[in-house]
Amino acid sequence: MNRYRSTRRSTVSVRPLLAFLLIASFGILFAGCTPDTMEPSEEFTFTAEDVSKLIGLAGEKEDITDEGLGDIRLDLPDTEEEEVVLDVSMVDTYDAIRSGPLKSGDDVYRVTNKFLNMRAEPRVTSATVGKLVRGDIVHLKEFIDAAWAKVRMIDQKTEGYVAQRYIAKLVNEDRLELEKETLKGTYFVDFSFLNVRKDPDAESKKIGELPGQALVKPLSMDGIWARIPFEGKEAYVATQYLSPFLPNYLVRQDTFHLPILLYPVDEEGVSGALARHIDRLSQEGVRIMTFRDFYGLLIAQEDRDVRLPPRNVIIGITGLNDKNFGEVSDFLSSSRATVTFFVQTDRIGLRGVTEKNILTLLANGHDIQSATHTGDDLRSLTNAQLQLELRQSRQILETMTKRTISAVAYPLGGVNSRVAEQAEAVGYLLGVGMAPDKMFTRDQLLRLPSFTVKESTSGDNVMTLVRGEGDL
């Protein structure tokens, strides 16, 4: 059977209908022997509704299943499922999130406004030569003044001018002070214009003007006058109309100390280890995060400098099924811990984890993310199959939970550059592999390291990870 088939077939097999069908056949035969003057009979067809009614009339109580019903099968026409189009509008934003602060010396800035026009001249009435959106990258050529910057599109030769306040340089906390040092002593005219005088005296001869927003680097300053270079000479301006100039900086955390623990609860003893570890983490004051929590932090860091506090851990549950659901759910409810469940979507159904189970987990504050559809090693699939696995799982879970599914746990931890690229294209921000590391950087968000917990993993092992001392 082709597991990637996108249609549904309703199949009904009913043994008690044999007699009825034979009688109906004879009835049709006798009807054919009636005089030609009679109106021709309509085509005789069965629908699923007809079958249901016939069973009721026959008084049969048997379940309609595919098991033990012999070879009699009534196939109903195929009906195409309505395709749900995945929202990939966040792909560009996710790509921007995954790109870390750029290397020192790179005059590269990111657009922070929803839309930004690139103009032919540094004024709002100038012609538009390009359009940018939030997250776009530009190379800075120079600051014309405190209001305008000359830039070049990163993948094109187009150059133009943009409003300086709508771009920001990405830096990490270690680089921020060094970046500020490069512009130390640069000021701008914080007034509509500023008179330039020959001597530091209000009665001195005026020899020119500096326009508002103009940049200037004084040779010296005191509380009243600033000595500046002007038209090849030295001159003076009033200090009170100068303000320090700094561009916008987007300070973002680039390195995260955040252990990710995966508990395969379908393996013997792992549920017990989960209970022990959560109790220990709670006693030690460690915060248990979900992937939804981490997603929220990354989104917030696009707009402001917010950091991941110390002593955090993400707990992910894999291998959830109908046999272990009750035990795991009950313990988590009593412990009041919220975790992420990575759900394999072909296991959702009456004989597995039900939709009601999923919605109960959500109601209890837990996070639901994808473990793909069939659980096959994605590295062994073609690109088309790989995309279908990732899309189908995300589509099912988003339809069911009415929430964005932003993370996928790769089956068997199997991820390479091709798998990560397909996960990115389908609209995942985060992907979890199995590299044993407790730290990662932004460019690893689609190939996150994690630890698979065993029954033998002790609470001390877990606390060692959280404290940052040694490995599991």
C-alpha positions in Angstrom: 0.0 0.0 0.0 1.3 3.4 -0.9 1.5 5.2 2.5 1.7 8.6 0.8 -1.7 8.3 -1.0 -3.7 11.5 -0.7 -7.2 10.1 -1.2 -9.7 8.3 1.0 -11.8 5.3 0.0 -14.8 4.3 2.1 -15.0 0.5 2.0 -17.9 -1.4 3.5 -18.1 -5.2 3.7 -21.3 -6.8 4.9 -21.9 -10.5 4.9 -25.7 -10.4 5.8 -26.3 -8.5 2.5 -25.7 -11.6 0.4 -29.2 -12.8 0.6 -30.7 -9.4 0.0 -28.5 -8.8 -3.1 -29.5 -12.1 -4.6 -33.2 -11.3 -4.1 -32.7 -7.9 -5.5 -31.0 -9.4 -8.6 -34.0 -11.7 -9.2 -36.3 -8.8 -8.7 -34.5 -6.8 -11.4 -34.6 -9.9 -13.7 -38.3 -10.3 -13.4 -38.8 -6.6 -13.8 -37.1 -6.9 -17.2 -39.8 -9.4 -18.3 -42.7 -6.9 -17.9 -44.4 -5.4 -20.9 -42.6 -2.8 -23.1 -45.2 -0.3 -22.3 -43.8 0.2 -18.8 -41.5 3.0 -18.0 -37.8 1.9 -18.0 -36.5 1.5 -14.5 -33.8 3.9 -13.1 -30.3 2.7 -12.6 -30.0 0.7 -9.4 -27.0 1.8 -7.3 -25.9 1.5 -3.7 -24.5 4.3 -1.6 -23.1 4.2 1.9 -26.4 5.6 3.3 -28.3 2.8 1.5 -26.1 0.2 3.1 -26.6 1.7 6.5 -30.4 1.7 6.1 -30.4 -1.9 4.8 -28.4 -3.1 7.8 -30.9 -1.4 10.1 -33.8 -3.0 8.3 -32.2 -6.4 8.5 -31.8 -5.9 12.2 -28.1 -6.7 12.1 -25.9 -5.4 14.9 -22.5 -6.4 13.5 -19.7 -3.8 13.3 -18.7 -2.7 9.9 -15.0 -3.5 9.8 -12.5 -5.0 7.4 -11.7 -7.9 9.7 -13.3 -11.4 9.2 -15.9 -10.4 6.6 -14.8 -12.6 3.7 -14.3 -11.3 0.2 -17.5 -9.4 -0.2 -16.7 -5.7 -0.5 -18.7 -2.7 -1.7 -16.3 0.0 -2.8 -17.6 3.5 -2.8 -16.2 6.2 -5.1 -12.9 7.9 -4.2 -13.3 11.4 -2.8 -10.4 13.8 -2.8 -9.5 15.3 0.5 -9.5 19.1 0.5 -5.9 20.1 0.5 -4.9 22.5 3.3 -2.3 25.0 2.2 0.4 25.4 4.8 1.2 29.0 5.9 4.8 29.6 5.0 4.6 33.4 5.5 7.0 33.1 8.4 9.8 31.4 6.4 11.7 34.7 5.8 11.3 35.7 9.5 12.5 32.3 10.6 15.5 32.5 8.3 16.4 35.9 9.8 16.1 34.4 13.3 18.5 31.6 12.5 21.1 34.0 11.2 23.3 35.0 14.1 25.1 38.3 14.7 27.5 39.0 11.8 31.2 38.9 12.1 33.2 41.9 13.2 33.9 44.4 10.5 30.8 43.5 8.5 28.8 46.7 7.7 25.7 44.7 7.4 22.3 45.9 8.7 18.9 44.4 9.0 15.6 46.2 8.2 13.5 46.5 11.3 10.4 48.2 9.9 7.6 46.2 8.2 8.3 48.1 4.9 11.2 50.3 3.9 11.6 52.3 0.7 15.1 52.7 -0.9 15.2 56.0 -2.6 17.4 57.6 -5.3 18.3 60.6 -3.0 18.3 61.1 0.7 14.9 62.7 1.0 11.3 61.4 1.2 10.2 63.0 -2.0 12.9 61.2 -4.1 12.1 58.4 -6.4 11.9 54.8 -5.1 14.6 52.5 -6.5 13.9 49.5 -4.3 11.5 48.1 -1.6 12.6 46.3 1.5 10.7 44.4 4.2 11.5 43.5 7.8 14.4 41.1 8.0 16.0 42.1 4.8 19.8 42.6 4.9 21.7 45.6 3.4 25.3 46.6 3.2 26.0 50.0 4.7 28.0 52.3 2.4 27.9 55.3 4.7 25.8 57.4 7.0 24.8 60.6 5.1 23.6 62.1 8.3 21.7 61.0 11.4 18.5 60.6 9.3 19.7 58.8 6.1 22.1 56.0 5.2 23.4 55.0 1.9 23.1 51.2 1.4 23.4 48.4 -1.1 21.1 45.4 -1.4 23.1 42.4 -0.3 22.3 40.2 -3.3 22.1 42.9 -5.9 24.0 45.9 -7.2 21.2 48.3 -6.4 22.2 51.2 -4.2 20.1 53.9 -2.6 19.2 55.7 0.5 17.0 54.5 3.5 15.8 56.1 6.7 18.5 55.3 9.2 16.1 54.7 12.1 14.6 51.7 10.3 17.8 49.7 10.1 19.9 48.1 12.8 23.2 46.3 13.1 23.1 42.8 14.6 25.6 42.3 17.3 26.0 40.0 20.3 26.6 41.2 23.8 30.4 40.7 23.5 30.6 42.9 20.4 28.3 45.8 21.5 30.9 47.9 23.4 33.5 47.5 20.6 30.9 48.5 18.0 30.0 51.6 20.0 33.7 52.5 20.4 34.1 52.9 16.6 31.7 55.8 16.6 32.8 57.3 19.9 33.0 61.1 19.6 30.6 61.4 16.6 27.7 63.9 17.1 24.8 65.1 15.1 23.1 68.5 14.9 20.0 68.1 17.1 18.3 71.2 15.8 16.9 72.5 12.5 20.4 74.2 11.8 23.5 75.3 13.7 25.5 78.4 13.2 29.3 77.9 12.7 31.4 80.8 14.1 35.0 81.8 13.6 35.8 82.0 17.4 34.2 80.4 20.5 32.1 83.5 21.1 28.4 84.2 20.5 29.4 87.6 19.1 32.0 86.1 16.7 31.6 86.2 13.0 29.2 83.6 11.5 31.1 81.8 8.7 28.5 79.1 7.8 25.8 76.7 9.0 25.4 73.0 9.7 22.0 71.6 8.6 19.9 69.6 11.0 20.9 66.0 11.5 24.4 66.7 10.0 27.2 64.5 11.5 30.2 66.1 13.0 33.3 64.8 14.9 34.6 67.7 17.2 38.3 68.1 17.6 37.6 69.2 21.2 34.7 70.1 23.4 33.8 71.9 26.6 30.5 72.7 28.2 29.8 75.6 25.8 31.7 75.3 22.6 32.9 72.5 20.3 35.9 73.0 17.9 35.2 71.3 14.6 36.8 71.0 11.2 34.9 73.2 8.7 35.8 73.8 5.0 39.5 73.1 5.5 39.7 75.2 8.6 38.7 75.1 12.3 35.6 76.7 13.6 33.2 76.6 16.6 29.6 75.5 17.2 27.5 75.6 20.4 27.7 72.3 22.3 24.1 72.4 23.5 22.9 71.7 19.9 25.0 68.6 19.5 23.9 65.0 20.6 25.9 61.8 20.5 25.2 59.7 17.3 24.8 56.0 17.4 23.0 53.8 14.9 20.5 51.2 16.1 21.9 48.0 17.4 19.9 44.7 17.6 21.6 42.9 20.5 20.8 39.3 20.3 21.9 36.2 22.2 23.9 34.0 19.8 24.9 31.1 22.1 22.4 29.2 24.2 23.1 26.9 27.1 19.9 25.0 27.0 20.0 21.2 27.4 17.3 19.3 25.4 16.2 16.0 27.0 14.2 13.6 24.9 12.3 10.8 26.8 11.1 7.9 24.5 8.3 6.8 26.8 7.6 3.7 24.7 10.8 2.2 26.0 10.7 0.3 29.2 11.5 2.3 32.4 11.8 5.7 30.7 8.4 7.0 32.1 9.8 6.3 35.6 13.0 8.1 34.8 10.9 11.1 33.6 9.0 11.2 36.9 12.3 11.0 38.9 14.0 13.7 36.9 11.1 16.2 37.0 11.0 15.8 40.8 14.7 16.5 41.0 14.6 19.5 38.7 11.8 21.0 40.7 13.7 20.5 43.9 16.7 22.2 42.4 14.7 25.2 41.1 15.4 24.5 37.4 12.8 25.8 35.0 11.4 23.3 32.6 10.7 24.9 29.2 8.8 23.8 26.2 9.7 24.4 22.6 6.8 26.8 22.4 8.5 28.8 25.2 11.8 28.8 23.3 10.0 29.9 20.1 8.5 32.8 22.0 11.9 33.9 23.2 13.4 33.8 19.7 10.5 35.9 18.3 10.9 38.4 21.1 14.6 38.8 20.5 13.8 40.1 17.0 12.5 43.3 18.6 14.4 43.7 21.9 17.3 42.6 23.9 15.9 39.7 26.0 18.1 36.8 27.2 17.6 33.2 28.1 18.1 33.1 31.9 20.3 30.4 33.4 19.2 27.0 34.7 16.7 26.0 32.1 16.0 22.7 30.4 13.7 21.6 27.6 11.9 18.3 28.1 10.5 16.5 25.0 8.4 13.4 25.0 8.5 10.9 22.1 6.9 7.5 21.6 3.5 8.5 23.1 0.9 5.8 22.4 -2.5 4.6 23.8 -0.8 2.3 26.3 1.4 4.9 28.0 -0.7 8.0 27.6 -2.6 7.7 30.8 0.5 7.1 33.0 2.5 10.0 31.5 -0.4 12.4 31.4 -1.4 11.7 35.0 2.1 12.1 36.4 2.6 15.4 34.5 -0.7 16.7 35.9 0.2 15.9 39.4 3.7 17.4 39.0 2.4 20.5 37.3 5.2 20.3 34.8 4.6 21.3 31.2 6.6 19.6 28.4 6.7 19.2 24.7 5.1 16.1 23.1 6.5 15.2 19.7 3.6 13.4 18.0 3.9 10.9 15.1 0.8 11.7 13.2 0.1 8.3 11.6 -0.4 7.1 15.2 -3.3 9.4 15.8 -6.6 7.5 15.7 -9.0 5.3 17.6 -6.4 2.6 18.2 -3.6 5.0 19.1 -3.4 8.5 20.6 -6.7 10.1 19.9 -7.6 13.7 19.0 -9.2 14.0 22.4 -5.9 13.0 24.0 -4.1 15.7 22.0 -6.6 18.4 23.0 -6.4 17.2 26.6 -2.6 17.7 26.6 -3.1 21.2 25.2 -5.7 22.1 27.8 -3.2 21.1 30.5 -0.7 23.5 29.1 1.6 21.1 27.2 3.1 21.8 23.9 2.5 19.7 20.7 5.1 19.5 18.0 5.8 17.1 15.1 7.7 13.8 15.0 6.9 13.6 11.3 4.1 11.4 9.9 5.4 7.9 9.6 8.5 8.1 11.7 10.7 7.0 8.8 14.4 8.1 8.7 14.1 11.2 6.6 17.6 10.8 5.2 16.5 7.7 3.3 13.6 9.5 1.5 13.5 11.4 -1.8 13.0 15.1 -1.6 9.3 14.7 -2.6 8.7 12.0 0.1 10.6 14.1 2.6 8.6 17.2 2.0 5.3 15.2 2.2 6.4 13.7 5.5 7.1 17.1 7.0 4.1 18.9 5.4 1.6 16.2 6.2 2.5 16.0 9.9 2.5 19.8 10.3 -0.8 20.1 8.4 -2.6 17.4 10.6 -1.3 18.9 13.8 -2.1 22.5 13.0 -5.6 21.6 11.8 -6.2 19.6 15.0 -4.6 22.1 17.5 -5.3 25.4 15.8 -1.7 26.3 16.7 1.5 26.9 14.7 3.7 23.9 14.6 7.3 25.2 14.6 9.5 22.3 15.7 10.1 18.8 14.4 12.0 16.0 16.1 13.8 14.1 13.3 13.1 10.3 13.6 16.2 8.5 14.9 17.8 11.9 15.2 18.5 11.7 11.4 19.3 15.1 9.9 21.7 16.3 7.3 21.9 19.5 5.3 19.2 18.2 2.8 16.7 17.3 5.5 17.3 20.6 7.2 16.7 22.5 4.0 13.4 20.7 3.4 12.3 21.4 7.0 13.1 25.1 6.4 11.2 25.2 3.2 8.1 23.6 4.8 8.0 26.2 7.5 9.7 24.8 10.6 11.9 27.1 12.7 13.4 24.4 14.9 14.6 20.8 14.2 15.9 18.4 16.8 18.6 15.9 16.1 20.6 13.7 18.5 24.1 15.3 18.7 25.0 15.1 22.5 25.6 18.7 23.3 24.1 21.1 25.8 25.0 24.3 24.0 24.2 25.6 20.5 24.2 28.7 18.4 21.5 30.3 16.2 22.8 28.7 13.0 22.0 25.3 14.6 18.3 25.9 15.2 17.3 23.4 12.5 19.9 20.9 13.8 19.6 21.2 17.5 21.5 18.8 19.7 19.7 16.7 22.3 20.2 13.9 24.8 18.1 10.7 24.6 17.3 9.7 28.2 17.5 6.1 29.2 16.1 4.3 32.3 19.6 4.3 33.8 20.1 8.1 33.4 20.3 9.5 36.9 19.1 12.8 38.3 22.8 13.7 38.9 23.5 13.3 35.2 20.6 15.6 34.4 21.7 18.3 36.9 25.3 18.1 35.6 23.8 19.2 32.2 21.8 22.0 33.7 24.7 23.3 35.7 27.0 23.2 32.6 29.5 20.8 34.2 30.7 17.9 32.0 28.5 15.7 29.8 25.9 13.0 30.3 
